[in-house]
């Protein structure tokens, strides 16, 4: 279950989206949402990489001091 939402609730939400945005806009909205999710994932992966690199440099520095 996605956030404790059942089938009828999902259908109501989809009906609201179709009524509010129109059937022609849904693919455009989905494409924009997909792009935003991709950018968020890429940014989080970049931050994780920076943190790993920084901790690796600190670890190397501490190993040299021993």
mmJSON file of the N, C-alpha and C atoms, coordinates in Angstrom:
{"data_MODEL":{"atom_site":{
"group_PDB":["ATOM","ATOM","ATOM","ATOM","ATOM","ATOM","ATOM","ATOM","ATOM","ATOM","ATOM","ATOM","ATOM","ATOM","ATOM","ATOM","ATOM","ATOM","ATOM","ATOM","ATOM","ATOM","ATOM","ATOM","ATOM","ATOM","ATOM","ATOM","ATOM","ATOM","ATOM","ATOM","ATOM","ATOM","ATOM","ATOM","ATOM","ATOM","ATOM","ATOM","ATOM","ATOM","ATOM","ATOM","ATOM","ATOM","ATOM","ATOM","ATOM","ATOM","ATOM","ATOM","ATOM","ATOM","ATOM","ATOM","ATOM","ATOM","ATOM","ATOM","ATOM","ATOM","ATOM","ATOM","ATOM","ATOM","ATOM","ATOM","ATOM","ATOM","ATOM","ATOM","ATOM","ATOM","ATOM","ATOM","ATOM","ATOM","ATOM","ATOM","ATOM","ATOM","ATOM","ATOM","ATOM","ATOM","ATOM","ATOM","ATOM","ATOM","ATOM","ATOM","ATOM","ATOM","ATOM","ATOM","ATOM","ATOM","ATOM","ATOM","ATOM","ATOM","ATOM","ATOM","ATOM","ATOM","ATOM","ATOM","ATOM","ATOM","ATOM","ATOM","ATOM","ATOM","ATOM","ATOM","ATOM","ATOM","ATOM","ATOM","ATOM","ATOM","ATOM","ATOM","ATOM","ATOM","ATOM","ATOM","ATOM","ATOM","ATOM","ATOM","ATOM","ATOM","ATOM","ATOM","ATOM","ATOM","ATOM","ATOM","ATOM","ATOM","ATOM","ATOM","ATOM","ATOM","ATOM","ATOM","ATOM","ATOM","ATOM","ATOM","ATOM","ATOM","ATOM","ATOM","ATOM","ATOM","ATOM","ATOM","ATOM","ATOM","ATOM","ATOM","ATOM","ATOM","ATOM","ATOM","ATOM","ATOM","ATOM","ATOM","ATOM","ATOM","ATOM","ATOM","ATOM","ATOM","ATOM","ATOM","ATOM","ATOM","ATOM","ATOM","ATOM","ATOM","ATOM","ATOM","ATOM","ATOM","ATOM","ATOM","ATOM","ATOM","ATOM","ATOM","ATOM","ATOM"],
"id":[1,2,3,4,5,6,7,8,9,10,11,12,13,14,15,16,17,18,19,20,21,22,23,24,25,26,27,28,29,30,31,32,33,34,35,36,37,38,39,40,41,42,43,44,45,46,47,48,49,50,51,52,53,54,55,56,57,58,59,60,61,62,63,64,65,66,67,68,69,70,71,72,73,74,75,76,77,78,79,80,81,82,83,84,85,86,87,88,89,90,91,92,93,94,95,96,97,98,99,100,101,102,103,104,105,106,107,108,109,110,111,112,113,114,115,116,117,118,119,120,121,122,123,124,125,126,127,128,129,130,131,132,133,134,135,136,137,138,139,140,141,142,143,144,145,146,147,148,149,150,151,152,153,154,155,156,157,158,159,160,161,162,163,164,165,166,167,168,169,170,171,172,173,174,175,176,177,178,179,180,181,182,183,184,185,186,187,188,189,190,191,192,193,194,195,196,197,198],
"type_symbol":["N","C","C","N","C","C","N","C","C","N","C","C","N","C","C","N","C","C","N","C","C","N","C","C","N","C","C","N","C","C","N","C","C","N","C","C","N","C","C","N","C","C","N","C","C","N","C","C","N","C","C","N","C","C","N","C","C","N","C","C","N","C","C","N","C","C","N","C","C","N","C","C","N","C","C","N","C","C","N","C","C","N","C","C","N","C","C","N","C","C","N","C","C","N","C","C","N","C","C","N","C","C","N","C","C","N","C","C","N","C","C","N","C","C","N","C","C","N","C","C","N","C","C","N","C","C","N","C","C","N","C","C","N","C","C","N","C","C","N","C","C","N","C","C","N","C","C","N","C","C","N","C","C","N","C","C","N","C","C","N","C","C","N","C","C","N","C","C","N","C","C","N","C","C","N","C","C","N","C","C","N","C","C","N","C","C","N","C","C","N","C","C","N","C","C","N","C","C"],
"label_atom_id":["N","CA","C","N","CA","C","N","CA","C","N","CA","C","N","CA","C","N","CA","C","N","CA","C","N","CA","C","N","CA","C","N","CA","C","N","CA","C","N","CA","C","N","CA","C","N","CA","C","N","CA","C","N","CA","C","N","CA","C","N","CA","C","N","CA","C","N","CA","C","N","CA","C","N","CA","C","N","CA","C","N","CA","C","N","CA","C","N","CA","C","N","CA","C","N","CA","C","N","CA","C","N","CA","C","N","CA","C","N","CA","C","N","CA","C","N","CA","C","N","CA","C","N","CA","C","N","CA","C","N","CA","C","N","CA","C","N","CA","C","N","CA","C","N","CA","C","N","CA","C","N","CA","C","N","CA","C","N","CA","C","N","CA","C","N","CA","C","N","CA","C","N","CA","C","N","CA","C","N","CA","C","N","CA","C","N","CA","C","N","CA","C","N","CA","C","N","CA","C","N","CA","C","N","CA","C","N","CA","C","N","CA","C","N","CA","C","N","CA","C","N","CA","C","N","CA","C","N","CA","C"],
"label_alt_id":[null,null,null,null,null,null,null,null,null,null,null,null,null,null,null,null,null,null,null,null,null,null,null,null,null,null,null,null,null,null,null,null,null,null,null,null,null,null,null,null,null,null,null,null,null,null,null,null,null,null,null,null,null,null,null,null,null,null,null,null,null,null,null,null,null,null,null,null,null,null,null,null,null,null,null,null,null,null,null,null,null,null,null,null,null,null,null,null,null,null,null,null,null,null,null,null,null,null,null,null,null,null,null,null,null,null,null,null,null,null,null,null,null,null,null,null,null,null,null,null,null,null,null,null,null,null,null,null,null,null,null,null,null,null,null,null,null,null,null,null,null,null,null,null,null,null,null,null,null,null,null,null,null,null,null,null,null,null,null,null,null,null,null,null,null,null,null,null,null,null,null,null,null,null,null,null,null,null,null,null,null,null,null,null,null,null,null,null,null,null,null,null,null,null,null,null,null,null],
"label_comp_id":["UNK","UNK","UNK","UNK","UNK","UNK","UNK","UNK","UNK","UNK","UNK","UNK","UNK","UNK","UNK","UNK","UNK","UNK","UNK","UNK","UNK","UNK","UNK","UNK","UNK","UNK","UNK","UNK","UNK","UNK","UNK","UNK","UNK","UNK","UNK","UNK","UNK","UNK","UNK","UNK","UNK","UNK","UNK","UNK","UNK","UNK","UNK","UNK","UNK","UNK","UNK","UNK","UNK","UNK","UNK","UNK","UNK","UNK","UNK","UNK","UNK","UNK","UNK","UNK","UNK","UNK","UNK","UNK","UNK","UNK","UNK","UNK","UNK","UNK","UNK","UNK","UNK","UNK","UNK","UNK","UNK","UNK","UNK","UNK","UNK","UNK","UNK","UNK","UNK","UNK","UNK","UNK","UNK","UNK","UNK","UNK","UNK","UNK","UNK","UNK","UNK","UNK","UNK","UNK","UNK","UNK","UNK","UNK","UNK","UNK","UNK","UNK","UNK","UNK","UNK","UNK","UNK","UNK","UNK","UNK","UNK","UNK","UNK","UNK","UNK","UNK","UNK","UNK","UNK","UNK","UNK","UNK","UNK","UNK","UNK","UNK","UNK","UNK","UNK","UNK","UNK","UNK","UNK","UNK","UNK","UNK","UNK","UNK","UNK","UNK","UNK","UNK","UNK","UNK","UNK","UNK","UNK","UNK","UNK","UNK","UNK","UNK","UNK","UNK","UNK","UNK","UNK","UNK","UNK","UNK","UNK","UNK","UNK","UNK","UNK","UNK","UNK","UNK","UNK","UNK","UNK","UNK","UNK","UNK","UNK","UNK","UNK","UNK","UNK","UNK","UNK","UNK","UNK","UNK","UNK","UNK","UNK","UNK"],
"label_asym_id":["A","A","A","A","A","A","A","A","A","A","A","A","A","A","A","A","A","A","A","A","A","A","A","A","A","A","A","A","A","A","A","A","A","A","A","A","A","A","A","A","A","A","A","A","A","A","A","A","A","A","A","A","A","A","A","A","A","A","A","A","A","A","A","A","A","A","A","A","A","A","A","A","A","A","A","A","A","A","A","A","A","A","A","A","A","A","A","A","A","A","A","A","A","A","A","A","A","A","A","A","A","A","A","A","A","A","A","A","A","A","A","A","A","A","A","A","A","A","A","A","A","A","A","A","A","A","A","A","A","A","A","A","A","A","A","A","A","A","A","A","A","A","A","A","A","A","A","A","A","A","A","A","A","A","A","A","A","A","A","A","A","A","A","A","A","A","A","A","A","A","A","A","A","A","A","A","A","A","A","A","A","A","A","A","A","A","A","A","A","A","A","A","A","A","A","A","A","A"],
"label_entity_id":["1","1","1","1","1","1","1","1","1","1","1","1","1","1","1","1","1","1","1","1","1","1","1","1","1","1","1","1","1","1","1","1","1","1","1","1","1","1","1","1","1","1","1","1","1","1","1","1","1","1","1","1","1","1","1","1","1","1","1","1","1","1","1","1","1","1","1","1","1","1","1","1","1","1","1","1","1","1","1","1","1","1","1","1","1","1","1","1","1","1","1","1","1","1","1","1","1","1","1","1","1","1","1","1","1","1","1","1","1","1","1","1","1","1","1","1","1","1","1","1","1","1","1","1","1","1","1","1","1","1","1","1","1","1","1","1","1","1","1","1","1","1","1","1","1","1","1","1","1","1","1","1","1","1","1","1","1","1","1","1","1","1","1","1","1","1","1","1","1","1","1","1","1","1","1","1","1","1","1","1","1","1","1","1","1","1","1","1","1","1","1","1","1","1","1","1","1","1"],
"label_seq_id":[1,1,1,2,2,2,3,3,3,4,4,4,5,5,5,6,6,6,7,7,7,8,8,8,9,9,9,10,10,10,11,11,11,12,12,12,13,13,13,14,14,14,15,15,15,16,16,16,17,17,17,18,18,18,19,19,19,20,20,20,21,21,21,22,22,22,23,23,23,24,24,24,25,25,25,26,26,26,27,27,27,28,28,28,29,29,29,30,30,30,31,31,31,32,32,32,33,33,33,34,34,34,35,35,35,36,36,36,37,37,37,38,38,38,39,39,39,40,40,40,41,41,41,42,42,42,43,43,43,44,44,44,45,45,45,46,46,46,47,47,47,48,48,48,49,49,49,50,50,50,51,51,51,52,52,52,53,53,53,54,54,54,55,55,55,56,56,56,57,57,57,58,58,58,59,59,59,60,60,60,61,61,61,62,62,62,63,63,63,64,64,64,65,65,65,66,66,66],
"pdbx_PDB_ins_code":[null,null,null,null,null,null,null,null,null,null,null,null,null,null,null,null,null,null,null,null,null,null,null,null,null,null,null,null,null,null,null,null,null,null,null,null,null,null,null,null,null,null,null,null,null,null,null,null,null,null,null,null,null,null,null,null,null,null,null,null,null,null,null,null,null,null,null,null,null,null,null,null,null,null,null,null,null,null,null,null,null,null,null,null,null,null,null,null,null,null,null,null,null,null,null,null,null,null,null,null,null,null,null,null,null,null,null,null,null,null,null,null,null,null,null,null,null,null,null,null,null,null,null,null,null,null,null,null,null,null,null,null,null,null,null,null,null,null,null,null,null,null,null,null,null,null,null,null,null,null,null,null,null,null,null,null,null,null,null,null,null,null,null,null,null,null,null,null,null,null,null,null,null,null,null,null,null,null,null,null,null,null,null,null,null,null,null,null,null,null,null,null,null,null,null,null,null,null],
"Cartn_x":[0.835,0.0,0.875,0.534,1.255,0.645,1.306,0.84,-0.585,-0.909,-2.225,-3.359,-3.083,-4.106,-4.564,-5.859,-6.415,-6.81,-7.381,-7.799,-8.81,-9.886,-10.878,-10.305,-9.422,-8.822,-7.952,-7.222,-6.376,-7.242,-8.358,-9.257,-9.828,-10.18,-10.709,-9.637,-8.415,-7.317,-7.072,-7.049,-6.844,-7.982,-9.207,-10.343,-10.203,-9.781,-9.559,-8.474,-7.39,-6.298,-6.779,-7.539,-8.054,-8.996,-9.869,-10.804,-10.097,-9.111,-8.429,-7.483,-6.688,-5.66,-6.079,-6.98,-7.358,-6.484,-7.05,-6.345,-5.111,-5.105,-3.963,-2.751,-2.954,-1.851,-1.17,-1.812,-1.27,0.101,0.307,1.648,2.717,2.345,3.286,3.638,2.643,2.88,3.75,3.474,4.259,5.712,5.914,7.272,8.02,7.348,7.966,8.269,7.358,7.588,8.76,8.839,9.956,11.286,11.316,12.545,12.96,11.986,12.282,12.806,12.214,12.672,14.094,14.394,15.735,16.767,16.438,17.358,17.586,16.543,16.673,17.552,17.359,18.178,19.639,19.873,21.249,21.917,21.179,21.734,22.053,21.179,21.445,22.628,22.756,23.914,25.208,25.165,26.351,26.748,25.767,26.056,26.654,26.095,26.642,28.084,28.355,29.721,30.673,30.251,31.092,31.388,30.392,30.594,31.561,31.386,32.32,33.741,33.89,35.223,35.852,35.064,35.578,35.988,35.168,35.511,36.729,36.865,38.052,39.314,39.238,40.394,40.758,39.757,40.008,40.639,40.131,40.688,42.145,42.424,43.799,44.71,44.21,44.992,45.287,44.314,44.511,45.467,45.421,46.334,47.772,47.975,49.318,49.911,49.069,49.55,50.017,49.62,49.989,51.424],
"Cartn_y":[-1.189,0.0,1.247,2.156,3.408,4.425,4.664,5.635,5.348,4.056,3.622,4.125,4.251,4.669,3.421,3.184,2.029,2.352,1.368,1.515,2.618,2.678,3.738,5.149,5.319,6.643,7.037,6.073,6.351,6.74,6.039,6.374,7.781,8.162,9.509,10.556,10.287,11.226,11.343,10.22,10.248,10.992,10.778,11.492,12.997,13.386,14.806,15.387,14.638,15.113,15.302,14.348,14.454,15.645,15.832,16.947,18.296,18.338,19.605,20.009,19.062,19.388,19.06,18.153,17.734,16.587,15.75,14.549,14.886,16.015,16.372,16.815,17.331,17.844,16.764,15.624,14.594,14.091,13.759,13.322,14.396,15.642,16.742,16.863,16.727,16.771,15.593,14.409,13.222,13.39,13.963,14.183,15.165,16.244,17.212,16.614,15.79,15.129,14.164,13.434,12.511,13.243,14.372,15.173,15.669,16.142,16.652,15.537,14.36,13.228,12.822,12.849,12.501,13.503,14.79,15.82,15.686,15.372,15.178,13.972,12.887,11.687,11.967,12.657,12.993,13.886,14.856,15.753,14.995,14.096,13.34,12.397,11.804,10.944,11.755,12.972,13.829,14.217,14.513,14.858,13.659,12.465,11.25,11.031,11.243,11.063,12.063,13.314,14.326,13.962,13.457,13.069,11.898,10.9,9.763,10.208,11.104,11.603,12.357,13.189,13.973,13.077,12.084,11.19,10.35,10.002,9.258,10.092,11.378,12.264,12.44,12.569,12.725,11.449,10.306,9.036,8.893,9.247,9.172,10.102,11.298,12.267,11.739,11.115,10.578,9.388,8.574,7.446,7.92,9.056,9.594,10.133,10.622,11.198,10.137,8.893,7.836,7.508],
"Cartn_z":[0.0,0.0,0.0,-0.813,-0.93,0.019,1.124,2.116,2.585,2.705,3.179,2.293,1.003,0.043,-0.708,-0.724,-1.413,-2.836,-3.505,-4.893,-5.129,-4.328,-4.57,-4.412,-3.456,-3.255,-4.441,-4.976,-6.143,-7.342,-7.529,-8.633,-8.482,-7.27,-7.036,-7.338,-6.91,-7.173,-8.678,-9.388,-10.839,-11.544,-11.1,-11.678,-11.462,-10.255,-9.967,-10.872,-11.064,-11.919,-13.349,-13.862,-15.231,-15.357,-14.373,-14.43,-14.292,-13.418,-13.145,-14.272,-14.762,-15.753,-17.185,-17.359,-18.702,-19.169,-20.022,-20.471,-21.306,-21.975,-22.826,-22.033,-20.84,-20.032,-19.195,-18.98,-18.093,-18.556,-19.841,-20.251,-20.017,-20.249,-20.025,-18.538,-17.673,-16.229,-15.786,-16.323,-15.972,-16.412,-17.582,-18.082,-17.177,-16.778,-15.881,-14.524,-14.014,-12.726,-12.818,-13.927,-14.132,-14.187,-14.864,-14.936,-13.559,-12.796,-11.455,-10.559,-10.656,-9.844,-10.241,-11.535,-12.014,-11.496,-11.553,-11.069,-9.568,-8.827,-7.391,-7.087,-7.822,-7.628,-7.968,-9.085,-9.47,-8.427,-7.909,-6.895,-5.617,-5.204,-3.981,-4.17,-5.358,-5.629,-5.624,-6.136,-6.146,-4.717,-3.891,-2.497,-1.774,-1.994,-1.38,-1.811,-3.109,-3.625,-2.974,-2.842,-2.206,-0.756,-0.057,1.348,1.425,0.545,0.545,0.233,-0.738,-1.084,0.083,0.743,1.867,3.02,3.326,4.434,4.077,2.806,2.377,2.535,2.203,2.348,3.821,4.665,6.097,6.646,6.232,6.689,6.237,4.983,4.48,5.272,5.58,6.341,7.744,8.376,9.719,9.702,8.642,8.525,8.357,7.676,7.473,8.771,9.667,10.916,11.908,11.718,12.671,12.618],
"occupancy":[1.0,1.0,1.0,1.0,1.0,1.0,1.0,1.0,1.0,1.0,1.0,1.0,1.0,1.0,1.0,1.0,1.0,1.0,1.0,1.0,1.0,1.0,1.0,1.0,1.0,1.0,1.0,1.0,1.0,1.0,1.0,1.0,1.0,1.0,1.0,1.0,1.0,1.0,1.0,1.0,1.0,1.0,1.0,1.0,1.0,1.0,1.0,1.0,1.0,1.0,1.0,1.0,1.0,1.0,1.0,1.0,1.0,1.0,1.0,1.0,1.0,1.0,1.0,1.0,1.0,1.0,1.0,1.0,1.0,1.0,1.0,1.0,1.0,1.0,1.0,1.0,1.0,1.0,1.0,1.0,1.0,1.0,1.0,1.0,1.0,1.0,1.0,1.0,1.0,1.0,1.0,1.0,1.0,1.0,1.0,1.0,1.0,1.0,1.0,1.0,1.0,1.0,1.0,1.0,1.0,1.0,1.0,1.0,1.0,1.0,1.0,1.0,1.0,1.0,1.0,1.0,1.0,1.0,1.0,1.0,1.0,1.0,1.0,1.0,1.0,1.0,1.0,1.0,1.0,1.0,1.0,1.0,1.0,1.0,1.0,1.0,1.0,1.0,1.0,1.0,1.0,1.0,1.0,1.0,1.0,1.0,1.0,1.0,1.0,1.0,1.0,1.0,1.0,1.0,1.0,1.0,1.0,1.0,1.0,1.0,1.0,1.0,1.0,1.0,1.0,1.0,1.0,1.0,1.0,1.0,1.0,1.0,1.0,1.0,1.0,1.0,1.0,1.0,1.0,1.0,1.0,1.0,1.0,1.0,1.0,1.0,1.0,1.0,1.0,1.0,1.0,1.0,1.0,1.0,1.0,1.0,1.0,1.0],
"B_iso_or_equiv":[0.0,0.0,0.0,0.0,0.0,0.0,0.0,0.0,0.0,0.0,0.0,0.0,0.0,0.0,0.0,0.0,0.0,0.0,0.0,0.0,0.0,0.0,0.0,0.0,0.0,0.0,0.0,0.0,0.0,0.0,0.0,0.0,0.0,0.0,0.0,0.0,0.0,0.0,0.0,0.0,0.0,0.0,0.0,0.0,0.0,0.0,0.0,0.0,0.0,0.0,0.0,0.0,0.0,0.0,0.0,0.0,0.0,0.0,0.0,0.0,0.0,0.0,0.0,0.0,0.0,0.0,0.0,0.0,0.0,0.0,0.0,0.0,0.0,0.0,0.0,0.0,0.0,0.0,0.0,0.0,0.0,0.0,0.0,0.0,0.0,0.0,0.0,0.0,0.0,0.0,0.0,0.0,0.0,0.0,0.0,0.0,0.0,0.0,0.0,0.0,0.0,0.0,0.0,0.0,0.0,0.0,0.0,0.0,0.0,0.0,0.0,0.0,0.0,0.0,0.0,0.0,0.0,0.0,0.0,0.0,0.0,0.0,0.0,0.0,0.0,0.0,0.0,0.0,0.0,0.0,0.0,0.0,0.0,0.0,0.0,0.0,0.0,0.0,0.0,0.0,0.0,0.0,0.0,0.0,0.0,0.0,0.0,0.0,0.0,0.0,0.0,0.0,0.0,0.0,0.0,0.0,0.0,0.0,0.0,0.0,0.0,0.0,0.0,0.0,0.0,0.0,0.0,0.0,0.0,0.0,0.0,0.0,0.0,0.0,0.0,0.0,0.0,0.0,0.0,0.0,0.0,0.0,0.0,0.0,0.0,0.0,0.0,0.0,0.0,0.0,0.0,0.0,0.0,0.0,0.0,0.0,0.0,0.0],
"pdbx_formal_charge":[null,null,null,null,null,null,null,null,null,null,null,null,null,null,null,null,null,null,null,null,null,null,null,null,null,null,null,null,null,null,null,null,null,null,null,null,null,null,null,null,null,null,null,null,null,null,null,null,null,null,null,null,null,null,null,null,null,null,null,null,null,null,null,null,null,null,null,null,null,null,null,null,null,null,null,null,null,null,null,null,null,null,null,null,null,null,null,null,null,null,null,null,null,null,null,null,null,null,null,null,null,null,null,null,null,null,null,null,null,null,null,null,null,null,null,null,null,null,null,null,null,null,null,null,null,null,null,null,null,null,null,null,null,null,null,null,null,null,null,null,null,null,null,null,null,null,null,null,null,null,null,null,null,null,null,null,null,null,null,null,null,null,null,null,null,null,null,null,null,null,null,null,null,null,null,null,null,null,null,null,null,null,null,null,null,null,null,null,null,null,null,null,null,null,null,null,null,null],
"auth_seq_id":[1,1,1,2,2,2,3,3,3,4,4,4,5,5,5,6,6,6,7,7,7,8,8,8,9,9,9,10,10,10,11,11,11,12,12,12,13,13,13,14,14,14,15,15,15,16,16,16,17,17,17,18,18,18,19,19,19,20,20,20,21,21,21,22,22,22,23,23,23,24,24,24,25,25,25,26,26,26,27,27,27,28,28,28,29,29,29,30,30,30,31,31,31,32,32,32,33,33,33,34,34,34,35,35,35,36,36,36,37,37,37,38,38,38,39,39,39,40,40,40,41,41,41,42,42,42,43,43,43,44,44,44,45,45,45,46,46,46,47,47,47,48,48,48,49,49,49,50,50,50,51,51,51,52,52,52,53,53,53,54,54,54,55,55,55,56,56,56,57,57,57,58,58,58,59,59,59,60,60,60,61,61,61,62,62,62,63,63,63,64,64,64,65,65,65,66,66,66],
"auth_comp_id":["UNK","UNK","UNK","UNK","UNK","UNK","UNK","UNK","UNK","UNK","UNK","UNK","UNK","UNK","UNK","UNK","UNK","UNK","UNK","UNK","UNK","UNK","UNK","UNK","UNK","UNK","UNK","UNK","UNK","UNK","UNK","UNK","UNK","UNK","UNK","UNK","UNK","UNK","UNK","UNK","UNK","UNK","UNK","UNK","UNK","UNK","UNK","UNK","UNK","UNK","UNK","UNK","UNK","UNK","UNK","UNK","UNK","UNK","UNK","UNK","UNK","UNK","UNK","UNK","UNK","UNK","UNK","UNK","UNK","UNK","UNK","UNK","UNK","UNK","UNK","UNK","UNK","UNK","UNK","UNK","UNK","UNK","UNK","UNK","UNK","UNK","UNK","UNK","UNK","UNK","UNK","UNK","UNK","UNK","UNK","UNK","UNK","UNK","UNK","UNK","UNK","UNK","UNK","UNK","UNK","UNK","UNK","UNK","UNK","UNK","UNK","UNK","UNK","UNK","UNK","UNK","UNK","UNK","UNK","UNK","UNK","UNK","UNK","UNK","UNK","UNK","UNK","UNK","UNK","UNK","UNK","UNK","UNK","UNK","UNK","UNK","UNK","UNK","UNK","UNK","UNK","UNK","UNK","UNK","UNK","UNK","UNK","UNK","UNK","UNK","UNK","UNK","UNK","UNK","UNK","UNK","UNK","UNK","UNK","UNK","UNK","UNK","UNK","UNK","UNK","UNK","UNK","UNK","UNK","UNK","UNK","UNK","UNK","UNK","UNK","UNK","UNK","UNK","UNK","UNK","UNK","UNK","UNK","UNK","UNK","UNK","UNK","UNK","UNK","UNK","UNK","UNK","UNK","UNK","UNK","UNK","UNK","UNK"],
"auth_asym_id":["A","A","A","A","A","A","A","A","A","A","A","A","A","A","A","A","A","A","A","A","A","A","A","A","A","A","A","A","A","A","A","A","A","A","A","A","A","A","A","A","A","A","A","A","A","A","A","A","A","A","A","A","A","A","A","A","A","A","A","A","A","A","A","A","A","A","A","A","A","A","A","A","A","A","A","A","A","A","A","A","A","A","A","A","A","A","A","A","A","A","A","A","A","A","A","A","A","A","A","A","A","A","A","A","A","A","A","A","A","A","A","A","A","A","A","A","A","A","A","A","A","A","A","A","A","A","A","A","A","A","A","A","A","A","A","A","A","A","A","A","A","A","A","A","A","A","A","A","A","A","A","A","A","A","A","A","A","A","A","A","A","A","A","A","A","A","A","A","A","A","A","A","A","A","A","A","A","A","A","A","A","A","A","A","A","A","A","A","A","A","A","A","A","A","A","A","A","A"],
"auth_atom_id":["N","CA","C","N","CA","C","N","CA","C","N","CA","C","N","CA","C","N","CA","C","N","CA","C","N","CA","C","N","CA","C","N","CA","C","N","CA","C","N","CA","C","N","CA","C","N","CA","C","N","CA","C","N","CA","C","N","CA","C","N","CA","C","N","CA","C","N","CA","C","N","CA","C","N","CA","C","N","CA","C","N","CA","C","N","CA","C","N","CA","C","N","CA","C","N","CA","C","N","CA","C","N","CA","C","N","CA","C","N","CA","C","N","CA","C","N","CA","C","N","CA","C","N","CA","C","N","CA","C","N","CA","C","N","CA","C","N","CA","C","N","CA","C","N","CA","C","N","CA","C","N","CA","C","N","CA","C","N","CA","C","N","CA","C","N","CA","C","N","CA","C","N","CA","C","N","CA","C","N","CA","C","N","CA","C","N","CA","C","N","CA","C","N","CA","C","N","CA","C","N","CA","C","N","CA","C","N","CA","C","N","CA","C","N","CA","C","N","CA","C","N","CA","C","N","CA","C","N","CA","C"],
"pdbx_PDB_model_num":[1,1,1,1,1,1,1,1,1,1,1,1,1,1,1,1,1,1,1,1,1,1,1,1,1,1,1,1,1,1,1,1,1,1,1,1,1,1,1,1,1,1,1,1,1,1,1,1,1,1,1,1,1,1,1,1,1,1,1,1,1,1,1,1,1,1,1,1,1,1,1,1,1,1,1,1,1,1,1,1,1,1,1,1,1,1,1,1,1,1,1,1,1,1,1,1,1,1,1,1,1,1,1,1,1,1,1,1,1,1,1,1,1,1,1,1,1,1,1,1,1,1,1,1,1,1,1,1,1,1,1,1,1,1,1,1,1,1,1,1,1,1,1,1,1,1,1,1,1,1,1,1,1,1,1,1,1,1,1,1,1,1,1,1,1,1,1,1,1,1,1,1,1,1,1,1,1,1,1,1,1,1,1,1,1,1,1,1,1,1,1,1,1,1,1,1,1,1]
}}}
